[in-house]
Every structure is written in C-alpha cells, then in structure tokens.
Amino acid sequence: MLSSALFSCNSSTEGPCGYTDPIFVKMEITSIEPADEEGIYNVWLQFNKSILAQEEQELGELRDVKVTSSYLEKNHLQEGITLTGKVSELTEGDCEPYVLSWNHGFSE
C-alpha cells in the first residue's frame, strides 16, 4: 500500500513530491576503515530493505558528517552493530530519491 507524503524540494520541477509510507529498516555496520582524509573513517552500512539496500552505504555521506574516532566513540559505533530507522522512497516529482530518519540519537 502506497500513500503520498508531500514535501517541497529544491528542484526544477514545480509542485510537491510524493513519497511512500516510511518503512522500518535495519542497517548493519559491516566495516569501519580509514578514509583518504587523515583522521576520518568510512563507516559502511548494509540496509536490509529499501533502495538503499542495493549496495552498501557510507554513514558519513548519509549524515553529511566527517566520522572521526571521537564520533565513533561518542556514538558507540563498531562493526557488527545494527542501527535502525525509516526510509520513504520517492514516488513522484523531482526531489531526493529517499528520506531517511534514524532511531539512533547521534552526537556530533
């Protein structure tokens, strides 16, 4: 069952965009590795559902943050743990392909 949620977006298309009802997702941290930038880490997540499950996703990119060792410690992030959240996928319009919300209370 699909329903539309209306969101405005910064795009060339006028009018609202439609999204599916949010679906509950689990995201397992599959690996944590040093990034090209010194002191920064890539935290790779495997989603169990949604368009984000097609390939591993990088936490820093999803959250638009630089993941440092301090960030890992503050947020108790380590390989093998599972985070949860909800994903709504774009059904109409020219907006972001998904909206992701996290159940994990991240500290910067």
C-alpha positions in Angstrom: 0.0 0.0 0.0 1.4 3.3 -1.1 0.4 6.7 0.1 1.9 10.1 -0.7 3.6 12.4 1.7 4.1 15.9 0.4 7.5 17.5 0.6 8.8 20.6 -1.0 12.2 20.4 -2.6 14.8 22.5 -4.3 14.4 21.3 -7.9 13.5 22.5 -11.3 10.0 20.8 -11.0 7.3 22.9 -9.6 4.9 21.4 -7.1 5.2 18.8 -4.3 6.9 15.4 -4.5 5.3 12.1 -3.3 6.9 9.5 -1.1 5.9 6.1 0.1 4.9 5.5 3.7 8.0 5.1 5.8 9.3 1.5 6.0 11.3 0.3 9.0 14.9 -0.6 8.1 17.9 -2.1 9.8 21.4 -1.0 9.0 24.3 -3.3 10.0 27.7 -1.7 10.3 29.8 -4.1 8.0 33.1 -2.3 8.3 34.9 0.7 9.6 38.0 1.8 7.7 40.3 4.8 7.4 39.2 7.2 4.7 41.6 9.0 2.3 41.5 12.1 4.6 43.6 11.7 7.7 41.7 11.1 10.9 38.5 10.4 9.1 36.8 7.0 8.8 34.4 5.4 6.4 31.6 3.5 8.2 29.9 1.1 5.8 26.2 0.1 6.3 24.2 -2.7 4.8 20.5 -1.9 4.8 18.0 -4.8 4.9 15.3 -3.1 2.8 14.6 -0.1 0.6 16.5 1.3 -2.4 19.4 1.8 0.0 19.8 -2.0 0.3 21.1 -2.3 -3.3 24.6 -1.5 -2.2 26.5 -0.6 1.0 26.1 3.0 2.1 28.6 5.2 3.9 27.4 6.7 7.1 29.3 10.0 6.8 27.8 10.6 3.3 24.2 9.7 4.5 24.5 12.0 7.5 26.8 14.7 5.9 29.4 14.4 8.7 33.0 13.6 9.0 33.4 10.5 11.1 36.3 10.8 13.4 37.5 8.4 16.2 35.7 10.8 18.7 32.5 10.5 16.7 32.8 6.7 16.7 33.3 6.7 20.5 30.5 9.2 21.3 28.0 7.2 19.2 29.2 3.7 20.3 29.7 2.7 16.6 31.6 -0.5 15.9 31.5 -3.3 13.3 28.6 -5.7 13.7 26.1 -3.5 15.5 22.7 -2.7 13.9 21.2 0.7 13.7 17.5 1.2 12.8 15.5 3.9 11.1 12.8 4.5 8.5 13.0 5.2 4.8 10.4 6.8 2.5 11.1 6.4 -1.2 10.2 8.9 -4.0 7.1 8.0 -6.0 6.6 11.2 -7.9 8.3 14.5 -8.6 11.9 15.6 -9.0 13.2 15.5 -5.4 15.7 13.5 -3.3 15.1 9.7 -4.1 14.5 8.9 -0.4 14.0 10.4 3.0 15.9 8.6 5.8 15.3 9.1 9.5 17.4 7.5 12.2 16.3 5.9 15.5 19.9 6.4 16.8 20.5 9.6 18.7 23.7 10.8 17.1 26.1 13.2 18.9 28.3 15.4 16.8 
